[in-house]
Amino acid sequence: MRSLHDAILSDLRFDWSKRVCVVSLRAFLQNGQPAEDCQILLHGVTDASVPHCAPWGESSFVNTLRVDKGTFVIEMQSGDEIRIAAESFDFK
């Protein structure tokens, strides 16, 4: 997975019947280039936690992104951790 540090999270959508979560971002995919629209599609979702408590202050920017034992973890620069357990994912 490429680095998505400073990507801007715009929205998360969950299709209950298909068990698919779509994470929409504007990410800096190439050095020196403007941010581009991209999506992370998570398939076979079994659990999702989307807190928005902002312990570090309000921010829509991604700090880090990692996969931990089948759970996709997006740490926001607000200090919140979005956790989505899924069987697989695609990056578009």
Secondary structure as a PSIPRED ss2 file (coil, helix, strand):
# PSIPRED VFORMAT (PSIPRED V4.0)

   1 M C   1.000  0.000  0.000
   2 R C   1.000  0.000  0.000
   3 S C   1.000  0.000  0.000
   4 L C   1.000  0.000  0.000
   5 H C   1.000  0.000  0.000
   6 D C   1.000  0.000  0.000
   7 A C   1.000  0.000  0.000
   8 I E   0.000  0.000  1.000
   9 L E   0.000  0.000  1.000
  10 S E   0.000  0.000  1.000
  11 D E   0.000  0.000  1.000
  12 L E   0.000  0.000  1.000
  13 R E   0.000  0.000  1.000
  14 F E   0.000  0.000  1.000
  15 D E   0.000  0.000  1.000
  16 W C   1.000  0.000  0.000
  17 S C   1.000  0.000  0.000
  18 K C   1.000  0.000  0.000
  19 R C   1.000  0.000  0.000
  20 V E   0.000  0.000  1.000
  21 C E   0.000  0.000  1.000
  22 V E   0.000  0.000  1.000
  23 V E   0.000  0.000  1.000
  24 S E   0.000  0.000  1.000
  25 L E   0.000  0.000  1.000
  26 R E   0.000  0.000  1.000
  27 A E   0.000  0.000  1.000
  28 F C   1.000  0.000  0.000
  29 L C   1.000  0.000  0.000
  30 Q C   1.000  0.000  0.000
  31 N C   1.000  0.000  0.000
  32 G C   1.000  0.000  0.000
  33 Q C   1.000  0.000  0.000
  34 P C   1.000  0.000  0.000
  35 A C   1.000  0.000  0.000
  36 E E   0.000  0.000  1.000
  37 D E   0.000  0.000  1.000
  38 C E   0.000  0.000  1.000
  39 Q E   0.000  0.000  1.000
  40 I E   0.000  0.000  1.000
  41 L E   0.000  0.000  1.000
  42 L E   0.000  0.000  1.000
  43 H E   0.000  0.000  1.000
  44 G C   1.000  0.000  0.000
  45 V C   1.000  0.000  0.000
  46 T C   1.000  0.000  0.000
  47 D E   0.000  0.000  1.000
  48 A E   0.000  0.000  1.000
  49 S E   0.000  0.000  1.000
  50 V C   1.000  0.000  0.000
  51 P C   1.000  0.000  0.000
  52 H C   1.000  0.000  0.000
  53 C C   1.000  0.000  0.000
  54 A C   1.000  0.000  0.000
  55 P C   1.000  0.000  0.000
  56 W C   1.000  0.000  0.000
  57 G C   1.000  0.000  0.000
  58 E C   1.000  0.000  0.000
  59 S C   1.000  0.000  0.000
  60 S C   1.000  0.000  0.000
  61 F E   0.000  0.000  1.000
  62 V E   0.000  0.000  1.000
  63 N E   0.000  0.000  1.000
  64 T E   0.000  0.000  1.000
  65 L E   0.000  0.000  1.000
  66 R E   0.000  0.000  1.000
  67 V E   0.000  0.000  1.000
  68 D E   0.000  0.000  1.000
  69 K C   1.000  0.000  0.000
  70 G C   1.000  0.000  0.000
  71 T E   0.000  0.000  1.000
  72 F E   0.000  0.000  1.000
  73 V E   0.000  0.000  1.000
  74 I E   0.000  0.000  1.000
  75 E E   0.000  0.000  1.000
  76 M E   0.000  0.000  1.000
  77 Q C   1.000  0.000  0.000
  78 S C   1.000  0.000  0.000
  79 G C   1.000  0.000  0.000
  80 D C   1.000  0.000  0.000
  81 E E   0.000  0.000  1.000
  82 I E   0.000  0.000  1.000
  83 R E   0.000  0.000  1.000
  84 I E   0.000  0.000  1.000
  85 A E   0.000  0.000  1.000
  86 A C   1.000  0.000  0.000
  87 E C   1.000  0.000  0.000
  88 S E   0.000  0.000  1.000
  89 F E   0.000  0.000  1.000
  90 D E   0.000  0.000  1.000
  91 F E   0.000  0.000  1.000
  92 K C   1.000  0.000  0.000
